[in-house]
Amino acid sequence: MTERLSEVETRSADGEPVNHRTIVGLRRRAKTEIRIIHAAVQVFAEQGIDAPVIDDFIKAAGIARGTFYNYFKSTDELLRATSDLLSEELITRIDKEIQMIKDPALRFGMGIRLWMRWAESNPQWCRFVARAWNSVKYDQPFKDIRECIRKKMFVVPDAYVAWDVLSGAIRQAMFKIGEGSVRRNYGDAVIHMCLQALGVREETKVQIMDMALPGAPGP
Amino acid sequence: MTERLSEVETRSADGEPVNHRTIVGLRRRAKTEIRIIHAAVQVFAEQGIDAPVIDDFIKAAGIARGTFYNYFKSTDELLRATSDLLSEELITRIDKEIQMIKDPALRFGMGIRLWMRWAESNPQWCRFVARAWNSVKYDQPFKDIRECIRKKMFVVPDAYVAWDVLSGAIRQAMFKIGEGSVRRNYGDAVIHMCLQALGVREETKVQIMDMALPGAPGP
């Protein structure tokens, strides 16, 4: 399972585990696995999260039952892998959009704004991804948090706690969006609080919230 | 289900749903339901979250299968109810400890510190409660957030967003504690970021973090 998902657990200087699972891992995945996951996206979209059984997935992917079990032990495991793939795809698209921003605080801020914009326009995606949330530490945003702490742009106890607090807050926001019960500009309000949590200076916060987002469609 | 859990959905002035489920609701619950849930706490503690089947619960509670289904449709529903009860019990104990604090920001701050202290000493409880998290808006802390916003002690877009961000952050922290992979003083670090997210003034933050907690054992 660990190898399949290309997770590499290492230890950072302060002894905490670091999750280096990234897009690189995604590329390494077996083609058959990707094929099953892409079929699963369709099946989950059509039938919802809880209804599908393994037969639905093997039929949609056009594979034998034994092949399925080579990759996934259960539909729950497939749900997680599918949710991970959808998150990774969004992160990849966002990374492309923000790579030209040099300031790490602005880059990070633009990244979470793009994530939330996507979330707000896709309640079904939110239900799905929030449900099987893994709190993977994606490379670019995690690196940006560390750089911002080093440069005193973020004032937080450490990057790991910052990641937990922000990813928890954003996941809960995605649940709410998925329930369809949020107010106008909910995403901006959540980001506003996330930036406060990071101890971002007022003028940087304003700068982040004022940046023009690249035009839709996109992430 | 809604009636059983004594949830009353109303609308606040700004049109957002308010969840008034509280300890009052807890008292109204049928005795049999409480009995099933208390038996379930034991069963989940002994067998873990995913292993138990309905027969385990009816045997432990000493009830007929039909009776079980009068209260719960599935073990998943029972898991949620059990997690809710455990949260409500903790909230009740915390409410007692903090009721004499007059300042709403200090009261709220002490409340989340007591919650996190309990969480850090009970990783198994964390795994359990975080898994079936409902993000119920408990009366006292939600009232405190509103009062603090009114008095400009918290500077946030609105109380609902504040609740989502904090409950999401705390849930994620509980997952991490449940995994057993957190650093020393992790809970304090999370609370520190939560207070920043609320836009609490520096001196209030210091005051909250410096308050002596009532001695263990307790909440």
Contacts between the chains, C-beta under 8 A, distances in Angstrom:
chain1	res1	chain2	res2	distance
A	14	B	183	7.2
A	15	B	183	7.9
A	16	B	181	7.3
A	16	B	183	6.3
A	17	B	181	6.0
A	135	B	172	6.5
A	135	B	175	7.4
A	155	B	196	7.8
A	156	B	189	7.9
A	156	B	192	7.7
A	156	B	193	5.9
A	156	B	196	7.7
A	157	B	188	7.9
A	157	B	189	3.6
A	157	B	192	5.8
A	157	B	193	7.1
A	158	B	183	7.6
A	158	B	189	6.9
A	160	B	183	7.4
A	161	B	186	6.9
A	161	B	189	4.3
A	161	B	190	6.0
A	161	B	193	6.3
A	162	B	193	6.8
A	164	B	169	7.2
A	164	B	172	4.8
A	164	B	173	5.7
A	164	B	176	5.6
A	164	B	190	7.0
A	165	B	169	4.2
A	165	B	172	7.0
A	165	B	173	7.4
A	165	B	190	6.1
A	165	B	193	4.5
A	165	B	194	7.1
A	165	B	197	7.5
A	166	B	169	7.8
A	167	B	172	5.9
A	168	B	168	4.2
A	168	B	169	4.3
A	168	B	170	7.2
A	168	B	171	5.6
A	168	B	172	2.7
A	168	B	173	6.8
A	168	B	175	8.0
A	169	B	164	7.2
A	169	B	165	4.2
A	169	B	166	7.8
A	169	B	168	4.4
A	169	B	169	5.0
A	169	B	172	7.9
A	169	B	197	7.5
A	170	B	168	7.2
A	171	B	168	5.7
A	171	B	172	6.9
A	172	B	135	6.5
A	172	B	164	4.9
A	172	B	165	7.1
A	172	B	167	5.9
A	172	B	168	2.6
A	172	B	169	7.9
A	172	B	171	6.9
A	173	B	164	5.7
A	173	B	165	7.4
A	173	B	168	6.8
A	175	B	135	7.4
A	175	B	168	8.0
A	176	B	164	5.6
A	181	B	16	7.4
A	181	B	17	5.9
A	183	B	14	7.4
A	183	B	15	8.0
A	183	B	16	6.4
A	183	B	158	7.6
A	183	B	160	7.4
A	186	B	161	6.9
A	188	B	157	7.9
A	189	B	156	7.9
A	189	B	157	3.6
A	189	B	158	6.8
A	189	B	161	4.3
A	190	B	161	6.0
A	190	B	164	7.0
A	190	B	165	6.1
A	192	B	156	7.7
A	192	B	157	5.8
A	193	B	156	5.9
A	193	B	157	7.1
A	193	B	161	6.3
A	193	B	162	6.8
A	193	B	165	4.5
A	193	B	197	4.7
A	193	B	198	7.8
A	194	B	165	7.1
A	194	B	197	7.2
A	196	B	155	7.8
A	196	B	156	7.7
A	196	B	196	5.6
A	196	B	197	5.1
A	196	B	198	7.5
A	196	B	199	5.4
A	197	B	165	7.5
A	197	B	169	7.5
A	197	B	193	4.7
A	197	B	194	7.2
A	197	B	196	5.1
A	197	B	197	3.6
A	198	B	193	7.8
A	198	B	196	7.5
A	199	B	196	5.4
